[in-house]
Amino acid sequence: MDQSSTFTYTFYAEEVVFGVGTLARLGEVTDRHGLRRVLVCTTPHSRGRGHLDRIEATLGDRLVAIYEGVRPHVPQSQVSEAVSLASQHTVDGVIGLGGGSSIGMAKATGLALEELRTGRPARAGYPTDQPLVPVIAIPSTYSGSEMTPIYGVTYQTEEGEPPRKVTVTDAKVTPKVSLYDPVLTLDLPPALTAGTGINAIAHCIEALYSISRNPVSSSLARSGLQVMAEALPRCYRAGDDLAARTDMLMGSFLAGTALSNVAMGLHHGLCHVLGGATGVAHGDVNSVLLPHVIRFNLEATAPALAEAALAMGAVSAAAAREDPQEGGLAAAGRVIGWVREMHLPERLRDLGVSEADLPQLANLAMANRTIQNNPRPIRDSAEIEALLRAAW
């Protein structure tokens, strides 16, 4: 899989603040960006984990409103609620605190506020277009959303139809600042550590075999896999290992940065469709589907998957070079090993997905634009349904 020496790479996040204790610099960050009236979007867990209390203490009177009811997959009704709350308090910036849903909620809210205030579509025409209402991301999981111009919103559909998750890509929603404090991940429960960790692993693997991969994204993805292959099992076994947590958050940063500049394929398309339609956790769907998608794409992506296996320590450099097919299978095997070691679900049935719904889910997936970017072309929904049945 030779990569073109001619490519465009856009660095989206304007500022990354990384390190132990960096949350204490949040007030300085908001001041530097001229933010005086900030809304925080987060989940109730942030209050219970003490994160929200620290944000309140750090921001003081800059914090004018909190939306702390964020649910997985960002229901559109919640975006409307957050926009209404922000409008009541004349918010000039939005902070997403937590995982992918909280940061996605902040992105959706900021963009919707701009459209409400200007009366026109806020979509960026160029990657350097600036948002009217900037977003600051403070991740406490390994979702990688903080480094991307991407978010998803789930819409209710007609009666009898499953909810549909719509993915939006827009440069304006990329956080102006991504603030990584590994201390915020020390109390991340083992199941969330494992699930969001596998999600980050999937970002790197899909970036390596993406149809729009480039030398920069591939280098980031390989580095991310190397770091996380060591750090993720350590974080799962000992959540209070600050060195492992710091490494894992660095790997997540590298994965999100790789993801931001390449087209995702079948794996992430399926994960978003199933998550929106069934409500199952994004990390859990990743853990079930990733090995199956790796095997599905193997015939078209073997050299890249062998690179992934090498980065994850599953094969030697000589083995990856001599037999890429076996290397690709070793990548799937390494993921399965982690899934079992961390007691993650291995079957869709374990997530409550009904076998009777598989044809409908396959049809929904065919309508997802990421499916069209898969490196192995997909002819029809029957191919996707067969994969889902193998995973069920």
C-alpha positions in Angstrom: 0.0 0.0 0.0 2.3 2.7 -1.2 1.4 6.2 0.0 1.4 9.2 -2.3 4.2 11.7 -1.8 1.7 14.5 -2.7 -0.8 15.2 0.0 -2.5 17.8 2.1 -2.5 17.6 5.9 -4.5 20.1 8.0 -3.6 20.7 11.6 -6.9 21.4 13.1 -6.6 22.0 16.9 -4.9 25.4 17.4 -3.5 24.6 20.9 -2.8 21.4 22.8 -2.1 21.7 26.5 -0.8 18.3 27.8 0.5 17.2 31.2 -0.2 16.3 34.8 -2.0 19.1 36.6 -2.8 21.2 33.4 -6.4 21.5 34.4 -5.3 24.3 36.8 -4.4 26.3 33.7 -8.0 26.4 32.4 -8.7 29.9 33.6 -5.5 31.1 31.9 -6.6 29.4 28.7 -10.1 30.9 28.7 -8.7 34.4 29.3 -6.2 34.0 26.5 -9.0 33.3 24.1 -11.2 36.1 25.4 -13.9 33.8 26.9 -15.8 35.4 29.8 -19.1 33.5 29.8 -18.6 29.8 29.4 -21.0 26.8 29.3 -19.7 23.4 30.3 -21.3 20.3 28.7 -20.7 17.0 30.6 -22.3 14.0 32.2 -23.5 13.5 35.8 -20.5 11.3 36.3 -18.2 14.3 36.1 -19.8 15.7 39.3 -19.5 12.3 41.0 -15.9 12.0 40.1 -15.1 15.5 41.3 -14.1 16.8 37.9 -16.9 19.4 37.7 -16.0 20.8 41.1 -12.5 21.4 40.0 -13.7 23.1 36.8 -16.0 25.4 38.9 -13.1 26.3 41.3 -10.7 27.0 38.4 -13.1 29.1 36.3 -14.9 31.0 39.0 -17.3 33.6 37.6 -16.3 32.8 34.0 -18.5 29.7 34.3 -22.1 30.9 33.8 -23.9 27.6 33.0 -23.6 23.8 33.2 -25.4 21.2 31.1 -24.6 18.0 33.0 -27.1 15.6 31.5 -25.3 14.6 28.4 -26.3 11.1 27.2 -24.4 8.8 24.9 -24.6 9.4 21.1 -25.8 13.0 21.7 -29.6 13.0 21.1 -30.6 16.1 19.1 -33.2 17.1 21.7 -30.3 17.6 24.2 -28.4 19.8 21.7 -31.6 22.0 21.6 -31.7 22.1 25.4 -28.0 23.1 25.6 -28.4 25.8 23.0 -31.4 27.2 24.9 -29.4 27.2 28.2 -26.4 28.9 26.4 -28.7 31.5 24.9 -30.2 32.4 28.3 -26.7 33.0 29.7 -25.2 34.8 26.6 -22.5 32.2 26.4 -19.3 33.1 24.4 -17.6 29.7 24.7 -18.4 26.0 25.3 -16.3 23.5 27.2 -16.7 19.8 26.6 -15.6 17.8 29.7 -15.5 14.0 29.5 -15.7 11.5 26.7 -16.8 11.7 23.1 -20.4 12.4 23.8 -19.7 15.4 26.0 -17.1 16.9 23.6 -19.5 16.2 20.7 -22.3 18.0 22.5 -20.0 21.0 23.0 -19.2 21.0 19.3 -22.8 20.7 18.2 -23.9 23.4 20.7 -21.2 25.9 19.6 -22.1 25.5 15.9 -25.8 25.7 16.5 -25.3 28.9 18.6 -23.4 30.5 15.8 -26.2 29.7 13.3 -28.8 31.0 15.8 -27.0 34.3 16.3 -26.0 35.0 12.7 -29.2 33.6 11.0 -27.1 31.7 8.4 -25.4 28.4 8.1 -22.2 28.3 10.1 -20.4 25.6 8.0 -16.7 26.4 7.4 -15.7 27.0 3.8 -12.0 26.5 4.6 -10.1 24.7 7.5 -8.9 28.0 8.9 -12.4 29.6 9.2 -12.9 30.6 12.8 -16.0 29.8 15.0 -18.1 32.5 16.6 -18.5 30.4 19.7 -15.2 28.4 20.3 -15.0 25.0 21.9 -12.4 23.9 24.6 -12.2 20.1 25.0 -11.1 18.4 28.3 -11.0 14.7 27.7 -11.3 12.2 30.6 -11.5 9.1 28.3 -9.7 8.0 25.2 -12.3 8.9 22.6 -10.1 11.2 20.6 -12.9 13.6 19.7 -11.0 16.5 21.1 -8.6 16.5 18.1 -11.1 16.1 15.3 -13.6 18.3 13.2 -16.2 15.5 13.7 -19.2 15.0 15.9 -22.3 12.8 15.8 -25.9 13.7 16.7 -28.7 11.1 17.0 -32.1 11.9 15.6 -35.4 10.2 16.4 -37.1 8.9 13.2 -40.6 7.8 12.3 -42.4 5.4 14.6 -41.1 1.9 14.2 -37.8 3.1 12.7 -34.6 3.0 14.9 -32.9 6.3 15.8 -30.3 7.5 13.2 -26.9 8.9 14.2 -25.7 11.5 11.7 -22.0 12.3 11.6 -21.0 15.9 10.8 -17.5 17.1 9.7 -16.8 20.8 9.9 -13.5 22.6 10.7 -15.3 25.1 12.8 -16.2 22.6 15.5 -12.6 21.5 16.1 -11.7 22.6 19.6 -9.6 25.8 19.8 -7.9 24.2 22.8 -7.6 20.6 23.8 -6.5 20.3 27.4 -5.2 16.9 28.5 -4.7 16.3 32.2 -3.9 12.6 32.9 -5.1 13.1 36.5 -8.7 13.2 35.2 -8.3 9.6 33.9 -7.1 8.1 37.2 -10.6 7.2 38.3 -11.9 6.1 34.9 -13.6 2.8 35.6 -12.0 -0.4 34.1 -14.8 -1.0 31.6 -14.6 2.6 30.2 -10.8 2.4 30.2 -11.0 -0.7 28.1 -13.8 0.3 25.8 -12.6 3.8 25.0 -9.0 2.4 24.7 -10.1 -0.1 22.0 -11.8 2.8 20.3 -8.5 4.7 20.2 -6.8 1.5 18.9 -9.4 1.3 16.1 -8.7 5.0 15.1 -5.1 4.1 14.5 -5.8 0.9 12.6 -8.4 2.5 10.3 -6.0 5.5 9.8 -3.3 3.1 8.6 -5.4 1.6 5.9 -7.5 4.6 5.0 -8.0 5.4 1.3 -6.8 8.9 2.1 -3.9 8.0 4.4 -0.7 10.0 4.1 2.8 9.8 5.6 1.9 12.1 8.5 -1.3 10.3 9.5 0.4 6.9 9.2 3.3 8.0 11.4 0.9 9.3 14.0 -1.1 6.1 13.9 1.9 3.8 14.3 3.2 5.8 17.2 -0.2 5.8 18.8 -0.4 2.0 18.6 3.1 1.5 20.0 2.3 3.7 23.0 -1.1 2.2 23.7 -0.1 -1.4 23.2 2.0 -1.0 26.3 -0.2 1.5 28.2 -3.7 0.1 27.8 -3.3 -3.2 29.6 -1.4 -1.4 32.4 -4.2 1.1 32.8 -6.8 -1.6 33.0 -4.9 -3.6 35.6 -3.9 -0.6 37.8 -6.1 2.5 37.1 -4.1 4.6 39.5 -0.8 4.1 37.6 -0.2 7.8 36.6 2.6 7.0 34.2 0.5 4.5 32.3 -2.4 6.9 32.3 -0.2 9.6 30.9 1.1 7.3 28.1 -2.4 6.1 27.3 -3.7 9.7 27.0 -0.7 10.5 24.8 -1.6 7.5 22.6 -5.2 8.7 22.4 -4.0 12.2 21.4 -1.9 10.6 18.6 -4.9 8.5 17.5 -7.3 11.4 17.4 -4.8 13.5 15.4 -4.3 10.7 12.9 -8.1 10.3 12.6 -8.6 14.0 12.0 -7.1 13.9 8.5 -8.2 10.6 6.9 -11.4 9.1 5.8 -12.8 6.4 8.1 -14.3 3.3 6.6 -16.5 0.4 7.4 -15.6 -0.1 11.1 -16.5 3.4 12.3 -19.5 3.6 10.0 -20.9 0.4 11.6 -20.1 1.6 15.1 -21.9 4.9 14.6 -24.9 3.2 13.0 -25.3 0.5 15.7 -24.7 3.0 18.5 -27.3 5.4 17.3 -29.9 2.8 16.5 -29.5 0.6 19.6 -27.9 3.0 22.2 -25.1 0.6 23.0 -21.8 2.2 24.1 -19.4 3.2 21.4 -16.5 1.4 23.0 -18.3 -1.8 23.4 -19.4 -1.9 19.7 -15.8 -1.2 18.8 -14.6 -4.2 20.8 -17.0 -6.5 19.1 -16.7 -5.4 15.5 -13.0 -4.4 15.2 -11.6 -8.0 14.7 -14.3 -8.8 12.2 -13.8 -5.7 10.1 -10.0 -6.3 10.2 -10.6 -9.7 8.7 -13.2 -8.4 6.2 -10.7 -5.8 4.9 -7.6 -8.0 5.0 -7.6 -8.8 1.3 -7.4 -5.1 0.4 -5.2 -3.9 3.3 -2.8 -6.6 4.3 0.4 -4.6 4.3 -1.1 -1.8 6.4 -2.6 -4.3 8.8 0.8 -5.9 9.1 2.2 -2.5 10.0 -0.5 -2.3 12.7 0.4 -5.7 14.0 4.1 -4.7 14.1 3.3 -1.5 16.0 1.2 -3.5 18.5 4.0 -6.0 19.1 2.0 -8.9 17.6 4.6 -9.8 14.9 8.3 -9.1 14.1 9.4 -6.7 11.4 10.6 -9.7 9.3 7.3 -11.5 9.7 5.3 -8.4 8.8 7.4 -7.9 5.7 7.4 -11.6 4.5 3.8 -12.5 5.1 1.5 -9.4 5.3 -1.6 -11.7 5.3 -0.5 -13.4 8.5 0.5 -10.1 9.9 -3.0 -8.8 9.3 -4.5 -11.8 11.1 -2.1 -11.2 13.9 -3.5 -7.7 14.3 -7.0 -9.1 14.7 -5.7 -11.7 17.2 -4.0 -9.0 19.3 -7.2 -7.0 19.5 -9.2 -10.2 20.5 -6.6 -10.9 23.2 -7.0 -7.5 24.7 -10.8 -7.8 24.5 -10.7 -11.0 26.4 -8.1 -9.8 28.9 -10.2 -6.7 29.7 -13.5 -8.7 29.8 -15.1 -6.7 27.0 -18.1 -8.0 25.1 -17.2 -10.2 22.1 -20.6 -10.7 20.5 -23.4 -8.3 19.4 -25.8 -10.5 21.3 -23.9 -9.7 24.5 -24.9 -6.0 23.8 -28.6 -6.8 23.5 -28.6 -6.4 19.7 -31.4 -8.5 18.2 -30.6 -11.0 15.5 -33.9 -10.0 13.8 -32.6 -6.4 13.5 -29.4 -7.2 11.6 -30.9 -6.8 8.1 -32.2 -3.4 9.0 -28.9 -2.3 10.6 -27.0 -3.5 7.5 -29.3 -1.3 5.3 -28.8 1.7 7.5 -25.0 1.1 7.3 -25.1 1.1 3.5 -26.5 4.7 3.7 -23.6 5.9 5.9 -21.1 7.8 3.8 -18.1 6.3 5.6 -19.0 2.9 4.1 -18.2 4.4 0.6 -14.7 5.2 1.8 -13.9 1.6 2.9 -10.7 0.3 1.2 -12.5 -2.9 0.2 -15.4 -1.9 -1.9 -18.8 -3.0 -0.5 -21.3 -4.0 -3.2 -24.5 -4.3 -1.2 -26.0 -4.6 2.3 -25.8 -8.4 2.1 -22.0 -8.2 2.7 -22.5 -6.1 5.8 -25.3 -8.3 7.1 -23.0 -11.3 6.7 -20.3 -9.5 8.8 -22.9 -8.6 11.4 -24.1 -12.2 11.6 -20.5 -13.4 12.1 -20.2 -10.9 15.0 -23.6 -11.7 16.5 
